[in-house]
Amino acid sequence: MKAAVRMVTRSQSQATGFGSLGNGEEPPPPGNREVAAGKGRKKHRPVKRQRKVQKLHVAYEASDGEKNEGTDPLEVTVWEPRDWKQELANIRTMRSRKDAPVDQLGAEHCYDSSAPPKVQRYQVLLALMLSSQTKDQVTAGAMQRLRARGLTVDSILQTDDNTLAVDTHVHRIANRLRWTKRMTRSPEETCIALEEWLPRELWSEVNGLLVGFGQQICLPVHPRCQTCLNKTLCPSAQSF
């Protein structure tokens, strides 16, 4: 009996020393000891910050069938200058007489009313191109001369390439050299004056020569007369 009791006691002590933790709980497996040790620790979770919610108001443009169904109209804020309506009204009052050059000589008046619609639009286009470079009075005169020669697409295509082109450089130099009978006031007047005497075979060459000459030597302001080969021949050389 004593031996039996001793064996039972030994087996219980082994079970107590190896089979439990002393408090009745089973020990964790060898691989999970670290996990079990962490159970007693307090976990620190990151604090999530609440994001500010921005409300976005969206307006929709109602279709024709929805305009009377209580929908709010689409409102768009657009910048506009101060007092512009009153300023525009004042300008209308000041321009009520319609007596400015543009009212009679503007590009929209520089076409042949008897020409076909396509030709009219073509002539207005040319008048607009000219008006961007000169005054309305000059544009009207030039368009009148062009229409007298037949201002159509076909007539332009049949025009001889040997033409005399006169810009501000040719106009300035022709007057300084006295290549015109009298002083002209515009490139169009200079063109007419040169066509009266300048040989036609030189027309296409003169423009390139005089434009480059005006850009390098015969400048609009402070011309380089000392380096000009015509300084003894030019009537205007003594003026600079």
C-alpha positions as CSV (number, residue, x, y, z in Angstrom):
1,M,0.0,0.0,0.0
2,K,2.8,2.4,0.8
3,A,4.5,1.8,-2.5
4,A,1.3,2.4,-4.4
5,V,0.6,5.6,-2.6
6,R,4.2,6.8,-3.2
7,M,3.9,6.1,-6.9
8,V,0.7,8.0,-7.2
9,T,2.2,11.0,-5.4
10,R,5.2,11.0,-7.7
11,S,3.1,11.0,-10.8
12,Q,1.1,13.8,-9.5
13,S,4.2,15.8,-8.7
14,Q,5.5,15.2,-12.2
15,A,2.2,16.3,-13.7
16,T,2.2,19.4,-11.5
17,G,5.8,20.3,-12.4
18,F,5.6,19.6,-16.2
19,G,2.0,19.3,-17.2
20,S,0.7,22.7,-15.8
21,L,1.8,26.1,-14.8
22,G,0.8,25.6,-11.2
23,N,-2.5,27.5,-11.6
24,G,-4.4,24.8,-13.5
25,E,-3.6,26.2,-17.0
26,E,-1.9,24.2,-19.6
27,P,1.5,25.6,-20.8
28,P,1.7,26.8,-24.4
29,P,3.6,24.8,-27.0
30,P,7.3,25.7,-27.3
31,G,6.7,27.6,-30.5
32,N,4.0,29.8,-29.1
33,R,5.6,30.9,-25.9
34,E,6.4,34.4,-27.2
35,V,2.7,34.7,-28.3
36,A,1.5,33.7,-25.0
37,A,3.9,36.1,-23.3
38,G,2.5,38.9,-25.4
39,K,-1.1,38.3,-24.4
40,G,-0.5,39.9,-21.0
41,R,0.9,43.1,-22.6
42,K,-1.3,46.0,-23.6
43,K,-1.4,46.7,-27.3
44,H,-0.9,50.3,-28.4
45,R,-2.9,51.0,-31.6
46,P,-2.2,54.2,-33.6
47,V,-4.8,56.9,-33.0
48,K,-6.8,57.6,-36.2
49,R,-7.3,61.3,-36.8
50,Q,-10.7,62.3,-38.1
51,R,-10.5,64.0,-41.5
52,K,-12.4,67.2,-42.1
53,V,-15.2,66.6,-44.5
54,Q,-15.6,69.3,-47.1
55,K,-19.0,69.6,-48.7
56,L,-19.1,70.1,-52.4
57,H,-22.1,71.8,-53.9
58,V,-22.8,70.7,-57.5
59,A,-25.3,72.5,-59.6
60,Y,-26.7,70.8,-62.7
61,E,-28.1,72.6,-65.7
62,A,-31.7,71.5,-66.2
63,S,-32.8,70.3,-69.6
64,D,-35.8,71.8,-71.4
65,G,-38.1,69.2,-69.9
66,E,-36.9,69.8,-66.3
67,K,-37.0,73.6,-66.2
68,N,-40.4,73.7,-64.6
69,E,-39.9,70.9,-62.1
70,G,-38.4,73.0,-59.3
71,T,-34.8,72.6,-60.3
72,D,-32.4,75.4,-59.4
73,P,-30.8,77.2,-62.3
74,L,-27.0,76.9,-62.9
75,E,-25.3,80.0,-61.6
76,V,-21.7,80.8,-62.7
77,T,-19.9,83.8,-61.3
78,V,-18.0,85.6,-64.1
79,W,-15.8,88.7,-63.6
80,E,-16.9,91.8,-65.3
81,P,-15.5,95.4,-65.2
82,R,-17.1,98.0,-63.1
83,D,-19.6,100.4,-64.7
84,W,-19.1,98.8,-68.1
85,K,-22.8,99.0,-68.9
86,Q,-22.9,102.7,-68.3
87,E,-19.7,103.3,-70.3
88,L,-21.1,101.3,-73.2
89,A,-24.3,103.3,-73.1
90,N,-22.3,106.5,-73.1
91,I,-20.4,105.4,-76.2
92,R,-23.6,104.5,-78.0
93,T,-24.8,108.0,-77.3
94,M,-21.6,109.6,-78.6
95,R,-21.6,107.4,-81.7
96,S,-25.3,107.9,-82.5
97,R,-24.6,110.1,-85.5
98,K,-22.7,107.3,-87.3
99,D,-20.4,109.8,-89.0
100,A,-17.0,108.2,-88.4
101,P,-14.9,107.0,-91.4
102,V,-15.6,103.4,-90.5
103,D,-19.3,103.9,-90.9
104,Q,-19.0,104.7,-94.6
105,L,-15.5,103.3,-95.5
106,G,-15.1,100.3,-93.2
107,A,-14.3,96.9,-94.5
108,E,-17.9,95.8,-94.5
109,H,-18.7,98.5,-97.0
110,C,-15.8,97.8,-99.4
111,Y,-17.4,95.2,-101.7
112,D,-19.3,95.3,-104.9
113,S,-23.0,94.9,-104.1
114,S,-23.7,93.7,-107.6
115,A,-21.2,90.8,-107.4
116,P,-22.2,87.2,-106.4
117,P,-22.2,86.4,-102.7
118,K,-19.0,84.5,-102.9
119,V,-17.2,87.4,-104.5
120,Q,-18.6,89.8,-102.0
121,R,-17.2,87.7,-99.1
122,Y,-13.9,87.5,-100.8
123,Q,-13.7,91.3,-101.2
124,V,-14.7,91.8,-97.6
125,L,-11.9,89.5,-96.5
126,L,-9.3,91.4,-98.5
127,A,-10.6,94.7,-97.1
128,L,-10.2,93.3,-93.6
129,M,-6.6,92.3,-94.3
130,L,-5.8,95.8,-95.6
131,S,-7.6,97.6,-92.8
132,S,-5.4,95.9,-90.2
133,Q,-2.4,97.7,-91.8
134,T,-3.7,101.1,-92.7
135,K,-6.6,103.6,-92.2
136,D,-10.1,103.0,-93.4
137,Q,-9.8,105.8,-95.9
138,V,-6.8,104.2,-97.5
139,T,-8.4,100.8,-97.5
140,A,-11.5,102.1,-99.2
141,G,-9.4,103.8,-101.9
142,A,-7.3,100.7,-102.6
143,M,-10.4,98.5,-102.7
144,Q,-12.0,100.8,-105.2
145,R,-9.1,100.6,-107.5
146,L,-8.9,96.8,-107.2
147,R,-12.6,96.4,-107.9
148,A,-12.2,98.6,-111.0
149,R,-9.7,95.9,-112.3
150,G,-12.0,93.1,-111.5
151,L,-11.5,91.9,-107.9
152,T,-12.4,88.2,-108.1
153,V,-10.6,85.0,-107.2
154,D,-10.2,84.2,-110.9
155,S,-8.8,87.6,-111.8
156,I,-6.3,87.4,-108.9
157,L,-5.1,84.0,-110.1
158,Q,-4.6,85.4,-113.6
159,T,-2.7,88.4,-112.4
160,D,0.9,88.8,-113.6
161,D,3.5,88.0,-111.0
162,N,5.4,91.1,-112.1
163,T,3.6,93.5,-109.7
164,L,4.8,96.5,-107.8
165,A,4.4,96.1,-104.0
166,V,4.8,99.2,-101.9
167,D,5.1,99.1,-98.2
168,T,6.3,101.6,-95.6
169,H,9.9,101.2,-96.6
170,V,9.3,101.7,-100.3
171,H,7.1,104.6,-99.5
172,R,9.7,106.3,-97.3
173,I,12.6,105.8,-99.6
174,A,10.8,106.8,-102.8
175,N,9.9,110.1,-101.2
176,R,13.4,110.7,-99.8
177,L,14.9,110.0,-103.3
178,R,12.2,112.1,-104.9
179,W,11.1,109.2,-107.1
180,T,7.6,110.7,-107.1
181,K,6.5,114.0,-108.8
182,R,5.2,115.3,-105.4
183,M,5.3,114.1,-101.9
184,T,2.9,111.2,-101.3
185,R,1.0,110.6,-98.1
186,S,0.5,106.8,-98.2
187,P,2.0,103.7,-99.8
188,E,-1.0,103.5,-102.1
189,E,-0.3,107.0,-103.5
190,T,3.4,106.1,-103.8
191,C,2.5,102.9,-105.8
192,I,0.4,104.9,-108.2
193,A,3.2,107.5,-108.6
194,L,5.8,104.8,-109.3
195,E,3.7,102.9,-111.8
196,E,3.5,106.0,-113.9
197,W,7.2,106.0,-114.8
198,L,9.1,103.0,-113.4
199,P,9.7,100.3,-116.1
200,R,7.4,97.4,-115.5
201,E,10.2,94.8,-115.8
202,L,11.7,96.3,-112.6
203,W,8.5,96.2,-110.4
204,S,9.1,92.8,-108.9
205,E,12.8,93.6,-108.1
206,V,12.3,97.1,-106.6
207,N,10.3,96.0,-103.5
208,G,12.9,93.5,-102.3
209,L,15.8,96.0,-103.0
210,L,14.2,99.0,-101.2
211,V,12.8,97.0,-98.3
212,G,16.2,95.6,-97.4
213,F,17.8,99.0,-98.1
214,G,15.4,100.6,-95.6
215,Q,16.1,98.0,-93.0
216,Q,19.9,98.3,-93.1
217,I,20.8,101.8,-94.3
218,C,17.9,104.2,-95.0
219,L,16.4,103.7,-91.6
220,P,13.2,105.5,-90.6
221,V,15.1,107.3,-87.8
222,H,18.8,108.3,-88.0
223,P,19.5,106.9,-91.5
224,R,23.1,105.9,-92.1
225,C,23.7,108.5,-94.8
226,Q,27.5,108.4,-94.3
227,T,27.7,104.8,-95.5
228,C,25.1,105.3,-98.3
229,L,26.5,105.3,-101.8
230,N,23.7,107.7,-102.8
231,K,24.7,110.3,-100.2
232,T,25.8,112.8,-102.9
233,L,22.7,112.1,-105.1
234,C,20.0,111.9,-102.5
235,P,18.0,115.2,-102.1
236,S,17.3,114.3,-98.4
237,A,20.8,113.5,-97.3
238,Q,21.5,117.0,-96.1
239,S,18.4,116.8,-93.8
240,F,20.0,114.2,-91.5
